Amino acid sequence: MTDNSKYHADDLVAVVWLTDSAEMVRAGTITLEQAGREAWAIDATKADRVAVLVAVDDRDEVVAAWRVVNVRNRSSVPAGKTRRINRASFDIEDDPALGYLRGASPWPRRRNPQTTFELRDLPGASNLLGESDPPITGIVRLGPFTLSISHAGEAVLQIPSGAAVTVRSTSAT
């Protein structure tokens, strides 16, 4: 079992969208782990702080979340370009504590196939950080239903038909 004390609030989470490799994963050409570990264009100083890697497929489903155990950075100037780009490859391992992230993605798809943010901003991070106060943001799953609550007080309920109901707080707290 993984020791969750390895996670710190200022560690980074990298969310990667497997848009190009999702079909190959479904076809069995590559494994989900291979798709997640591929070389992502992330600044080296950010890549070195990544503790959690989250994979979102082309259907906007979180299909996996792993603990990052090592990062390899490779910096080069791509052909026809003038700017140096860092490519980070992640060595990962399963962490059952991250299993709650699987399901409908709480992150909207972005133009870039990856993004990073601090672990403290990950829905349900208090469980990973060992905080005792109940979370004021996070994700709750009950059967096929998913409820996500943001820092801004927005609640999104994902229902089995695929539709989402959004509720915004109207009271000042």
Backbone as a printed PyTorch tensor [residue, N CA C, xyz], in Angstrom:
tensor([[[  0.8420,  -1.1870,   0.0000],
         [  0.0000,   0.0000,   0.0000],
         [  0.8840,   1.2470,   0.0000]],

        [[  0.4520,   2.2400,  -0.7510],
         [  1.2400,   3.4590,  -0.8870],
         [  1.1040,   4.3420,   0.3440]],

        [[  2.2060,   4.9130,   0.7840],
         [  2.2070,   5.8420,   1.9080],
         [  1.7950,   7.2160,   1.3940]],

        [[  0.5880,   7.6630,   1.7550],
         [  0.0660,   8.9270,   1.2400],
         [  0.7890,  10.1440,   1.7880]],

        [[  1.6580,   9.9710,   2.8040],
         [  2.3990,  11.1170,   3.3100],
         [  3.4100,  11.6100,   2.2700]],

        [[  3.5660,  10.8770,   1.1950],
         [  4.4460,  11.3000,   0.1070],
         [  3.8540,  12.4720,  -0.6620]],

        [[  2.5850,  12.7170,  -0.4900],
         [  1.9290,  13.8160,  -1.1970],
         [  1.9720,  15.0730,  -0.3400]],

        [[  2.2530,  16.1950,  -0.9690],
         [  2.3020,  17.4870,  -0.2990],
         [  1.4230,  18.4720,  -1.0530]],

        [[  0.8520,  19.4270,  -0.3480],
         [ -0.0930,  20.3700,  -0.9410],
         [  0.4760,  21.1030,  -2.1420]],

        [[  1.7850,  21.3870,  -2.1370],
         [  2.3680,  22.1360,  -3.2540],
         [  2.9750,  21.2430,  -4.3390]],

        [[  2.8050,  19.9030,  -4.2350],
         [  3.1640,  19.0190,  -5.3430],
         [  2.2780,  19.3720,  -6.5270]],

        [[  2.7060,  18.9980,  -7.7200],
         [  1.8810,  19.2640,  -8.8970],
         [  1.1580,  18.0070,  -9.3590]],

        [[ -0.0130,  18.2420,  -9.9390],
         [ -0.7940,  17.2130, -10.6170],
         [ -0.7060,  17.5510, -12.0970]],

        [[ -0.3840,  16.5770, -12.9210],
         [ -0.4040,  16.7690, -14.3760],
         [ -1.6110,  16.0120, -14.9150]],

        [[ -2.4970,  16.7340, -15.5930],
         [ -3.6310,  16.1170, -16.2630],
         [ -3.2820,  16.0820, -17.7440]],

        [[ -3.3340,  14.8800, -18.3400],
         [ -3.0170,  14.7300, -19.7550],
         [ -4.2390,  14.1660, -20.4840]],

        [[ -4.5280,  14.7620, -21.6220],
         [ -5.6320,  14.2980, -22.4570],
         [ -5.0540,  13.3870, -23.5160]],

        [[ -5.5040,  12.1380, -23.5300],
         [ -4.9850,  11.1210, -24.4430],
         [ -5.7230,  11.1440, -25.7790]],

        [[ -5.9500,  12.3190, -26.3070],
         [ -6.7590,  12.4390, -27.5270],
         [ -6.1630,  11.6860, -28.7030]],

        [[ -4.8580,  11.7360, -28.8750],
         [ -4.2310,  11.0600, -30.0100],
         [ -4.0410,   9.5670, -29.7780]],

        [[ -3.8970,   9.1450, -28.5320],
         [ -3.5810,   7.7470, -28.2590],
         [ -4.7540,   6.9370, -27.7060]],

        [[ -5.8940,   7.5540, -27.4490],
         [ -7.0260,   6.8320, -26.8540],
         [ -7.4920,   5.6690, -27.7310]],

        [[ -7.5640,   5.8810, -29.0390],
         [ -7.9850,   4.7970, -29.9470],
         [ -6.9910,   3.6370, -29.9220]],

        [[ -5.6810,   3.9530, -29.8560],
         [ -4.6660,   2.8930, -29.8050],
         [ -4.7750,   2.1020, -28.5040]],

        [[ -5.1260,   2.7880, -27.4130],
         [ -5.3220,   2.0890, -26.1380],
         [ -6.5090,   1.1560, -26.2490]],

        [[ -7.6260,   1.6500, -26.7930],
         [ -8.8210,   0.8090, -26.9350],
         [ -8.5700,  -0.3730, -27.8640]],

        [[ -7.7470,  -0.1760, -28.8970],
         [ -7.4370,  -1.2480, -29.8430],
         [ -6.4060,  -2.2260, -29.2940]],

        [[ -5.7570,  -1.8760, -28.1850],
         [ -4.7530,  -2.7460, -27.6010],
         [ -3.3750,  -2.6060, -28.2310]],

        [[ -3.1820,  -1.5870, -29.0740],
         [ -1.8830,  -1.3490, -29.7040],
         [ -0.8560,  -0.8880, -28.6810]],

        [[ -1.2960,  -0.0490, -27.7310],
         [ -0.4500,   0.3870, -26.6220],
         [ -1.2630,   0.2540, -25.3370]],

        [[ -0.5720,   0.2210, -24.2120],
         [ -1.2700,   0.1510, -22.9300],
         [ -1.5970,   1.5640, -22.4570]],

        [[ -2.5230,   1.6440, -21.5380],
         [ -2.8670,   2.9270, -20.9370],
         [ -1.6450,   3.5500, -20.2650]],

        [[ -0.8420,   2.7230, -19.6130],
         [  0.3640,   3.2140, -18.9520],
         [  1.3470,   3.8050, -19.9550]],

        [[  1.5040,   3.1520, -21.1270],
         [  2.3970,   3.6850, -22.1600],
         [  1.8980,   5.0340, -22.6590]],

        [[  0.5910,   5.1630, -22.8450],
         [  0.0250,   6.4350, -23.3110],
         [  0.2520,   7.5370, -22.2840]],

        [[  0.0920,   7.2200, -21.0020],
         [  0.2870,   8.2200, -19.9580],
         [  1.7330,   8.6310, -19.7680]],

        [[  2.6470,   7.6840, -19.9740],
         [  4.0660,   7.9570, -19.7580],
         [  4.7290,   8.6950, -20.9040]],

        [[  4.0710,   8.8220, -22.0400],
         [  4.7420,   9.4120, -23.2020],
         [  5.3330,  10.7770, -22.8820]],

        [[  6.1830,  11.2690, -23.7370],
         [  6.9000,  12.5250, -23.4940],
         [  5.9660,  13.7180, -23.6930]],

        [[  5.6270,  14.3740, -22.5810],
         [  4.7150,  15.5110, -22.6090],
         [  5.5110,  16.8080, -22.5710]],

        [[  5.0450,  17.8120, -23.3090],
         [  5.7290,  19.1160, -23.3510],
         [  5.3790,  19.9010, -22.0890]],

        [[  6.2070,  19.7500, -21.0650],
         [  6.0260,  20.4220, -19.7800],
         [  7.3670,  21.0000, -19.3580]],

        [[  7.3440,  22.2180, -18.8620],
         [  8.5590,  22.8480, -18.3610],
         [  9.2460,  21.9110, -17.3640]],

        [[ 10.5550,  21.7970, -17.4470],
         [ 11.3130,  20.8560, -16.6090],
         [ 11.1200,  21.1110, -15.1170]],

        [[ 11.0900,  22.3840, -14.7020],
         [ 10.9210,  22.6530, -13.2700],
         [  9.5270,  22.2410, -12.8010]],

        [[  8.5300,  22.3740, -13.6630],
         [  7.1920,  21.8980, -13.3060],
         [  7.1520,  20.3740, -13.3060]],

        [[  7.7240,  19.7700, -14.3350],
         [  7.6970,  18.3030, -14.4470],
         [  8.3290,  17.6460, -13.2240]],

        [[  9.4010,  18.2430, -12.7140],
         [ 10.0710,  17.6810, -11.5430],
         [  9.2120,  17.7370, -10.2840]],

        [[  8.1990,  18.5870, -10.2600],
         [  7.3090,  18.7000,  -9.0940],
         [  6.0570,  17.8380,  -9.2150]],

        [[  5.8450,  17.1660, -10.3550],
         [  4.6400,  16.3690, -10.5660],
         [  4.6870,  15.1190,  -9.6900]],

        [[  3.6530,  14.9510,  -8.8710],
         [  3.5330,  13.7850,  -7.9940],
         [  2.3880,  12.8750,  -8.4160]],

        [[  1.4290,  13.4280,  -9.1880],
         [  0.2640,  12.6670,  -9.6320],
         [  0.0560,  12.9330, -11.1180]],

        [[ -0.1510,  11.8590, -11.8820],
         [ -0.4420,  11.9580, -13.3090],
         [ -1.8450,  11.4190, -13.5250]],

        [[ -2.7090,  12.2280, -14.1440],
         [ -4.1000,  11.8620, -14.3940],
         [ -4.3150,  11.8090, -15.9030]],

        [[ -4.8760,  10.7050, -16.3970],
         [ -5.1240,  10.5360, -17.8310],
         [ -6.6150,  10.6520, -18.1250]],

        [[ -6.9510,  11.5170, -19.0970],
         [ -8.3300,  11.7210, -19.5410],
         [ -8.4030,  11.2900, -21.0000]],

        [[ -9.3660,  10.4330, -21.3350],
         [ -9.4490,   9.9500, -22.7160],
         [-10.2490,  10.9060, -23.6020]],

        [[-10.4340,  10.5240, -24.8480],
         [-11.1140,  11.3810, -25.8150],
         [-12.6220,  11.4740, -25.5830]],

        [[-13.1410,  10.7240, -24.6080],
         [-14.5660,  10.8060, -24.2470],
         [-14.7620,  11.5910, -22.9490]],

        [[-13.7150,  12.3340, -22.5500],
         [-13.7280,  13.1510, -21.3330],
         [-13.9780,  12.3280, -20.0730]],

        [[-13.3840,  11.1520, -20.0400],
         [-13.4290,  10.2830, -18.8600],
         [-12.0260,  10.1880, -18.2750]],

        [[-11.9240,  10.3320, -16.9580],
         [-10.6500,  10.0620, -16.2960],
         [-10.5130,   8.5450, -16.2870]],

        [[ -9.5200,   8.0440, -17.0240],
         [ -9.3600,   6.6020, -17.1600],
         [ -8.2810,   6.0460, -16.2360]],

        [[ -7.4270,   6.9140, -15.7060],
         [ -6.3860,   6.4450, -14.7920],
         [ -5.7720,   7.6190, -14.0490]],

        [[ -5.2410,   7.3170, -12.8700],
         [ -4.4610,   8.2890, -12.0910],
         [ -3.3590,   7.4940, -11.4110]],

        [[ -2.1320,   7.9860, -11.5380],
         [ -0.9820,   7.2780, -11.0050],
         [ -0.1450,   8.1840, -10.1200]],

        [[  0.6290,   7.5770,  -9.2600],
         [  1.6470,   8.2710,  -8.4890],
         [  2.8990,   8.3170,  -9.3490]],

        [[  3.5160,   9.4710,  -9.4660],
         [  4.7410,   9.6260, -10.2490],
         [  5.9310,   9.3170,  -9.3490]],

        [[  6.7830,   8.3880,  -9.7860],
         [  7.9380,   7.9940,  -8.9830],
         [  9.2550,   8.5230,  -9.5610]],

        [[  9.2460,   8.9380, -10.8280],
         [ 10.4540,   9.4750, -11.4500],
         [ 10.0640,  10.2610, -12.7010]],

        [[ 10.8710,  11.2670, -13.0110],
         [ 10.6520,  12.0900, -14.2020],
         [ 11.9560,  12.1610, -14.9790]],

        [[ 11.8600,  11.9800, -16.2910],
         [ 13.0120,  12.1610, -17.1700],
         [ 12.7040,  13.3260, -18.1000]],

        [[ 13.5560,  14.3490, -18.0770],
         [ 13.3840,  15.5230, -18.9270],
         [ 14.3590,  15.4580, -20.0890]],

        [[ 13.8620,  15.7900, -21.2730],
         [ 14.7020,  15.8450, -22.4670],
         [ 14.3730,  17.1520, -23.1830]],

        [[ 15.3620,  18.0180, -23.2910],
         [ 15.1680,  19.3350, -23.8920],
         [ 15.8440,  19.3880, -25.2530]],

        [[ 15.1050,  19.9090, -26.2590],
         [ 15.6840,  20.0380, -27.5950],
         [ 14.9180,  21.1170, -28.3620]],

        [[ 15.5100,  21.5100, -29.4850],
         [ 14.8590,  22.4600, -30.3830],
         [ 14.2930,  21.6380, -31.5400]],

        [[ 12.9520,  21.5450, -31.6370],
         [ 12.3550,  20.7580, -32.7250],
         [ 12.7340,  21.3270, -34.0930]],

        [[ 12.7750,  20.4510, -35.0920],
         [ 13.0980,  20.8620, -36.4590],
         [ 12.1560,  21.9710, -36.9080]],

        [[ 12.7180,  23.0160, -37.4840],
         [ 11.9320,  24.1300, -37.9930],
         [ 11.5160,  25.1310, -36.9320]],

        [[ 11.9160,  24.9120, -35.7010],
         [ 11.5560,  25.8150, -34.5990],
         [ 12.8100,  26.5060, -34.0790]],

        [[ 12.6080,  27.5730, -33.3160],
         [ 13.7480,  28.2870, -32.7420],
         [ 13.7770,  28.1920, -31.2210]],

        [[ 12.6780,  27.7270, -30.6340],
         [ 12.5580,  27.6800, -29.1880],
         [ 12.7970,  26.2710, -28.6570]],

        [[ 13.5210,  26.1740, -27.5660],
         [ 13.8030,  24.8980, -26.9150],
         [ 12.5340,  24.4090, -26.2090]],

        [[ 12.2350,  23.1260, -26.3680],
         [ 11.0650,  22.5020, -25.7490],
         [ 11.5260,  21.3600, -24.8570]],

        [[ 10.9920,  21.2930, -23.6480],
         [ 11.2660,  20.1800, -22.7420],
         [ 10.1750,  19.1290, -22.9200]],

        [[ 10.5890,  17.8840, -22.9990],
         [  9.6600,  16.7570, -23.0360],
         [  9.8920,  15.9310, -21.7870]],

        [[  8.8480,  15.7650, -20.9790],
         [  8.9440,  15.0130, -19.7290],
         [  8.2770,  13.6550, -19.8980]],

        [[  8.9850,  12.6160, -19.4980],
         [  8.4390,  11.2570, -19.4590],
         [  8.3450,  10.8630, -17.9890]],

        [[  7.2290,  10.2660, -17.6180],
         [  6.9800,   9.9450, -16.2170],
         [  7.0310,   8.4410, -15.9770]],

        [[  7.7270,   8.0480, -14.9190],
         [  7.6510,   6.6780, -14.4200],
         [  6.5490,   6.7000, -13.3730]],

        [[  5.6190,   5.7840, -13.4930],
         [  4.4140,   5.8190, -12.6690],
         [  4.1840,   4.4830, -11.9790]],

        [[  3.3820,   4.5390, -10.9100],
         [  2.9320,   3.3190, -10.2490],
         [  1.5060,   3.5380,  -9.7810]],

        [[  0.7730,   2.4310,  -9.6830],
         [ -0.6070,   2.5100,  -9.2130],
         [ -0.6320,   2.9490,  -7.7550]],

        [[ -1.6230,   3.7410,  -7.4170],
         [ -1.8770,   4.1380,  -6.0370],
         [ -3.3820,   4.0390,  -5.8270]],

        [[ -3.8510,   3.0430,  -5.0950],
         [ -5.2870,   2.8660,  -4.8760],
         [ -5.9660,   4.1120,  -4.3120]],

        [[ -5.2260,   4.9700,  -3.6050],
         [ -5.8110,   6.1860,  -3.0320],
         [ -6.2750,   7.1590,  -4.1200]],

        [[ -5.7880,   6.9980,  -5.3480],
         [ -6.1740,   7.8880,  -6.4480],
         [ -7.3400,   7.3420,  -7.2620]],

        [[ -7.8110,   6.1530,  -6.9400],
         [ -8.8860,   5.5100,  -7.6960],
         [-10.1840,   6.3040,  -7.7460]],

        [[-10.4220,   7.1360,  -6.7450],
         [-11.6640,   7.9170,  -6.7140],
         [-11.7680,   8.9020,  -7.8750]],

        [[-10.6590,   9.2080,  -8.5260],
         [-10.6690,  10.1860,  -9.6240],
         [-11.2640,   9.6310, -10.9120]],

        [[-11.3360,   8.3060, -11.0440],
         [-11.8520,   7.6970, -12.2830],
         [-13.3200,   8.0490, -12.4870]],

        [[-13.6760,   8.2860, -13.7410],
         [-15.0530,   8.6220, -14.1010],
         [-15.0800,   9.9140, -14.9010]],

        [[-16.2020,  10.5880, -14.8740],
         [-16.3590,  11.8290, -15.6420],
         [-15.3010,  12.8450, -15.2240]],

        [[-14.6560,  13.4550, -16.2110],
         [-13.5940,  14.4100, -15.9230],
         [-14.1580,  15.7180, -15.3880]],

        [[-13.6310,  16.2020, -14.2550],
         [-14.0740,  17.5070, -13.7440],
         [-13.3500,  18.6620, -14.4410]],

        [[-12.3950,  18.3320, -15.3280],
         [-11.6140,  19.3700, -16.0050],
         [-12.0690,  19.4970, -17.4440]],

        [[-12.3850,  20.7170, -17.8750],
         [-12.7600,  20.8950, -19.2760],
         [-11.5560,  20.6520, -20.1800]],

        [[-11.8160,  20.0910, -21.3410],
         [-10.7450,  19.8410, -22.3020],
         [-10.1080,  21.1620, -22.7050]],

        [[ -8.8230,  21.1490, -22.8680],
         [ -8.0770,  22.3560, -23.2260],
         [ -7.4200,  22.1740, -24.5900]],

        [[ -6.9830,  23.2940, -25.1310],
         [ -6.2980,  23.2390, -26.4270],
         [ -5.0080,  22.4310, -26.3110]],

        [[ -4.2400,  22.6930, -25.2610],
         [ -3.0260,  21.9170, -25.0180],
         [ -3.4170,  20.5650, -24.4290]],

        [[ -2.6920,  19.5070, -24.7730],
         [ -3.0790,  18.1800, -24.2840],
         [ -2.6760,  17.8880, -22.8450]],

        [[ -2.1510,  18.8900, -22.1200],
         [ -1.8120,  18.6890, -20.7140],
         [ -1.9000,  20.0110, -19.9590]],

        [[ -2.0960,  19.8820, -18.6620],
         [ -2.0940,  21.0420, -17.7760],
         [ -1.5630,  20.5950, -16.4270]],

        [[ -1.1010,  21.5350, -15.6290],
         [ -0.6380,  21.2160, -14.2810],
         [ -1.2700,  22.1890, -13.2900]],

        [[ -1.4260,  21.7190, -12.0600],
         [ -1.8990,  22.5570, -10.9610],
         [ -1.4410,  21.9110,  -9.6630]],

        [[ -1.5060,  22.6840,  -8.5870],
         [ -1.0520,  22.1590,  -7.2970],
         [ -2.0220,  21.1160,  -6.7600]],

        [[ -1.4690,  20.1380,  -6.0700],
         [ -2.2590,  19.0420,  -5.5340],
         [ -3.3660,  19.5380,  -4.6080]],

        [[ -3.1180,  20.6260,  -3.8740],
         [ -4.1410,  21.1700,  -2.9710],
         [ -5.4300,  21.5120,  -3.7180]],

        [[ -5.3400,  21.7700,  -5.0530],
         [ -6.4980,  22.1310,  -5.8670],
         [ -7.1510,  20.9250,  -6.5410]],

        [[ -6.6410,  19.7360,  -6.2880],
         [ -7.2180,  18.5110,  -6.8220],
         [ -8.4740,  18.1700,  -6.0320]],

        [[ -9.5980,  17.9150,  -6.7020],
         [-10.7850,  17.4990,  -5.9430],
         [-10.4550,  16.2880,  -5.0710]],

        [[-10.8200,  16.3480,  -3.8100],
         [-10.5720,  15.2610,  -2.8740],
         [ -9.1520,  15.2140,  -2.3300]],

        [[ -8.3730,  16.2770,  -2.5280],
         [ -6.9760,  16.2870,  -2.0950],
         [ -6.8280,  16.1160,  -0.5900]],

        [[ -7.8040,  16.5360,   0.1640],
         [ -7.6810,  16.4280,   1.6260],
         [ -7.4730,  14.9770,   2.0520]],

        [[ -8.0550,  14.0250,   1.3210],
         [ -7.8460,  12.6120,   1.6420],
         [ -6.4010,  12.2000,   1.3950]],

        [[ -5.7750,  12.7420,   0.3610],
         [ -4.3860,  12.4050,   0.0420],
         [ -3.4060,  13.0770,   0.9850]],

        [[ -3.8000,  14.2470,   1.4930],
         [ -2.9130,  15.0260,   2.3560],
         [ -3.1020,  14.7040,   3.8260]],

        [[ -4.1170,  13.8840,   4.1410],
         [ -4.3510,  13.5080,   5.5200],
         [ -4.9830,  14.6110,   6.3490]],

        [[ -5.6670,  15.5440,   5.6990],
         [ -6.3290,  16.6310,   6.4320],
         [ -7.5760,  16.0880,   7.1170]],

        [[ -7.8560,  16.5750,   8.3050],
         [ -8.9960,  16.0640,   9.0540],
         [-10.2660,  16.8800,   8.8420]],

        [[-10.1520,  18.1390,   8.3970],
         [-11.3500,  18.9390,   8.1560],
         [-12.0850,  18.4120,   6.9390]],

        [[-13.4250,  18.4070,   6.9640],
         [-14.1540,  17.9370,   5.7940],
         [-13.9080,  18.8740,   4.6100]],

        [[-13.7830,  18.3330,   3.4060],
         [-13.5010,  19.1700,   2.2430],
         [-14.6710,  20.0700,   1.8910]],

        [[-14.3630,  21.2810,   1.4170],
         [-15.4070,  22.1890,   0.9400],
         [-15.4990,  22.1480,  -0.5740]],

        [[-14.5710,  21.4430,  -1.2160],
         [-14.6120,  21.2000,  -2.6550],
         [-14.3220,  19.7280,  -2.8640]],

        [[-14.6450,  19.2170,  -4.0340],
         [-14.2850,  17.8360,  -4.3130],
         [-15.2670,  17.1310,  -5.2040]],

        [[-15.1210,  15.8240,  -5.2440],
         [-15.9470,  14.9570,  -6.0780],
         [-16.5440,  13.8840,  -5.1890]],

        [[-17.8330,  13.6160,  -5.4040],
         [-18.5030,  12.5290,  -4.7080],
         [-19.1420,  11.6570,  -5.7780]],

        [[-18.9440,  10.3250,  -5.6680],
         [-19.5500,   9.4060,  -6.6260],
         [-20.4680,   8.4600,  -5.8710]],

        [[-21.6690,   8.2880,  -6.3960],
         [-22.6170,   7.3240,  -5.8570],
         [-23.1780,   6.5670,  -7.0430]],

        [[-22.7520,   5.3200,  -7.1990],
         [-23.1510,   4.5470,  -8.3680],
         [-22.7560,   5.2980,  -9.6250]],

        [[-23.6920,   5.5040, -10.5440],
         [-23.3620,   6.1890, -11.7980],
         [-23.3990,   7.7170, -11.6970]],

        [[-23.7080,   8.2610, -10.5320],
         [-23.8190,   9.7080, -10.3630],
         [-22.5120,  10.3000,  -9.8430]],

        [[-22.1300,  11.4670, -10.3750],
         [-20.9290,  12.1720,  -9.9260],
         [-21.2970,  13.6040,  -9.6000]],

        [[-20.9530,  14.0630,  -8.3980],
         [-21.1810,  15.4410,  -7.9840],
         [-19.8270,  16.0890,  -7.7520]],

        [[-19.5420,  17.1940,  -8.4890],
         [-18.2950,  17.9510,  -8.3250],
         [-18.6470,  19.3220,  -7.7890]],

        [[-17.9080,  19.7790,  -6.7720],
         [-18.1430,  21.1000,  -6.1950],
         [-16.8400,  21.8800,  -6.2660]],

        [[-16.8790,  23.0690,  -6.8980],
         [-15.6780,  23.8800,  -7.0870],
         [-15.4880,  24.8550,  -5.9350]],

        [[-14.2990,  25.4930,  -5.9130],
         [-14.0060,  26.5180,  -4.9070],
         [-14.9870,  27.6760,  -5.0010]],

        [[-15.4950,  27.9490,  -6.1900],
         [-16.4190,  29.0620,  -6.3980],
         [-17.8460,  28.7160,  -5.9720]],

        [[-18.0730,  27.5050,  -5.4980],
         [-19.4040,  27.1120,  -5.0500],
         [-20.2740,  26.5400,  -6.1540]],

        [[-19.6950,  26.2780,  -7.3240],
         [-20.4640,  25.6970,  -8.4230],
         [-20.5120,  24.1840,  -8.2380]],

        [[-21.7000,  23.6300,  -8.3280],
         [-21.8800,  22.1840,  -8.2080],
         [-22.3510,  21.6430,  -9.5480]],

        [[-21.6850,  20.5890, -10.0240],
         [-22.0700,  19.9580, -11.2800],
         [-22.4100,  18.5100, -10.9780]],

        [[-23.6470,  18.1130, -11.2950],
         [-24.0980,  16.7460, -11.0980],
         [-24.1170,  16.0540, -12.4520]],

        [[-23.2990,  15.0200, -12.6060],
         [-23.2460,  14.2390, -13.8370],
         [-24.2020,  13.0680, -13.6500]],

        [[-25.1920,  12.9370, -14.5360],
         [-26.1740,  11.8630, -14.4100],
         [-25.9350,  10.8190, -15.5010]],

        [[-26.4390,   9.5830, -15.3210],
         [-26.1030,   8.4850, -16.2290],
         [-26.3860,   8.7510, -17.7080]],

        [[-27.3430,   9.5710, -18.0470],
         [-27.6490,   9.8100, -19.4520],
         [-26.5590,  10.6100, -20.1470]],

        [[-25.5860,  11.1310, -19.3620],
         [-24.5060,  11.9230, -19.9370],
         [-24.7490,  13.4110, -19.8040]],

        [[-25.9730,  13.7900, -19.4750],
         [-26.2790,  15.2010, -19.2880],
         [-25.7050,  15.6630, -17.9530]],

        [[-25.4550,  16.9440, -17.8480],
         [-24.9370,  17.4960, -16.5960],
         [-25.8640,  18.6140, -16.1360]],

        [[-26.0760,  18.6760, -14.8430],
         [-26.8700,  19.7440, -14.2340],
         [-25.9120,  20.5970, -13.4330]],

        [[-25.8870,  21.9180, -13.6970],
         [-24.9950,  22.8280, -12.9830],
         [-25.7930,  23.7170, -12.0780]],

        [[-25.3410,  23.8490, -10.8250],
         [-25.9890,  24.7090,  -9.8590],
         [-24.9320,  25.6590,  -9.3190]],

        [[-25.2280,  26.9530,  -9.3180],
         [-24.3040,  27.9470,  -8.7670],
         [-24.8890,  28.4870,  -7.4820]],

        [[-24.0270,  28.6880,  -6.5070],
         [-24.4460,  29.2280,  -5.2370],
         [-24.9090,  30.6790,  -5.4140]],

        [[-26.0510,  31.0020,  -4.8100],
         [-26.5470,  32.3680,  -4.8800],
         [-26.4510,  33.0750,  -3.5370]],

        [[-26.0580,  32.3560,  -2.5160],
         [-25.9340,  32.9700,  -1.1970],
         [-24.4830,  33.3620,  -0.9450]],

        [[-24.3100,  34.4910,  -0.2760],
         [-22.9600,  34.9360,   0.0920],
         [-22.5420,  34.2210,   1.3570]],

        [[-21.3200,  33.6780,   1.3820],
         [-20.8430,  32.9810,   2.5910],
         [-19.6490,  33.6850,   3.1520]]])
